[in-house]
Amino acid sequence: MSQDLPIAPLDVTAWTCPVPLRHTDTIVLGHGGGGVLSGELIEHLFLPALGGATNAEMRDSAVLDAPGGRRLAFTTDSYVVSPLFFPGGCIGDLAVNGTINDLAMSGAQPLALSAGFILEEGLATDVLGRVATAMGAAARAAGVPVVTGDTKVVDRGKADQLFVNTAGIGVVPDGVDVRPSRATPGDVVLVSGNVGEHGVAVMSLREGIEFGTTLASDTAPLHGLVAALLAAVPEVHVLRDPTRGGVAGTLCEIAEVADVGVELEEPAVPVPEAVAAACGFLGLDPLHVANEGKLVTIVPAAHADAALAALQSHPLGTHAAIIGTVVPDHPGLLVARSSLGAGRVVSRPLGEQLPRIC
């Protein structure tokens, strides 16, 4: 004869979910991942609150008309990467390069940057000095000075050592018009090099995650690469840097904005062996892993070969490849095709595979 045992009530308050719920009364890490949750936060909270149109075309930077017929690109970004230092870079040069790249994705030549620092009480000054030195070196190497900034300090335990905010301005040359909505059926999709290196480099240092690889972040300023591409192909339709959400997230956003389909040839995407191995170990899709020194561009088919040659002739584009096409079918969707021709729909990530990657 069995005896019923008392069952303790479930305490669900401590439960966690790796995939955040879509409807939540509080902010979760996924809201900062550049995926669906980030998009919803922008569309339903920030744009209405700040006076923006709900159908605004979101870009890496805003392009503004200035006196004298000039067009200025303006962008801002915040960096909370953990750890502060990783193979191939640190939060300092990442902030400089990332902001320069946001300007470049509008076809702009960067002019100047600002830098704001949120410091936690107790941060070692030598750590701050290393970050600032790396930031200055990156700015000088790119030829884009940091001309203004700000510093704030918060109580111990109120931040994770150091956060950086940067903003940048640049000039968009006459005749340049690159934006996601210009993607047109028949266009060709290219990537400037190996994907997933930054995400794996940062993940390799996370606590409890070791891959036995020395793969370095690809963080680099891309304005020179963009200038070379535009000089060869002024008809470039789209430029984006596939940071959070990776190549797949970027192409999903473009497909949605332009109301077109994108077909990606998966075997054509340059994925380094170390990235593939790390992603296999973690169960991640390399197409969703963050990059910080690569761009995705969409050009008319007639100019695809010229675009590829221009990218490959630049030191930052030696591994550039044609990876897909824009199609009229399945508008708003990204379809990845295998070497056997089988297709799968690739969605935008809900949040982020690994938070605080940039």
Secondary structure, 3 states (H helix, E strand, C coil): CCCCCCCCCCCHHHCCCCCCCCCCCCCCHHHHCCCHHHHHHHHHHHHHHHCCCCCCCCCCCEEEECHHHCEEEEEEEEECCCCCEECCEEHHHHHHHHHHHHHHCCCCEEEEEEEEEEEECCCCHHHHHHHHHHHHHHHHHHCCCEEEEEEEEECCCCCCCEEEEEEEEEEECCCCCCCHHHCCCCCEEEECCCCCHHHHHHHCCCCCCCCCCCCCCCCCCCHHHHHHHHHHCCCCCEEECCCCCHHHHHHHHHHHHHCCEEEEEHHHCCCCHHHHHHHHHHCCCHHHCCCCCCCEEEECHHHHHHHHHHHHCCHHHCCCEEEEEEECCCCCCEEEECCCCCEEEECCCCCCCCCCCC
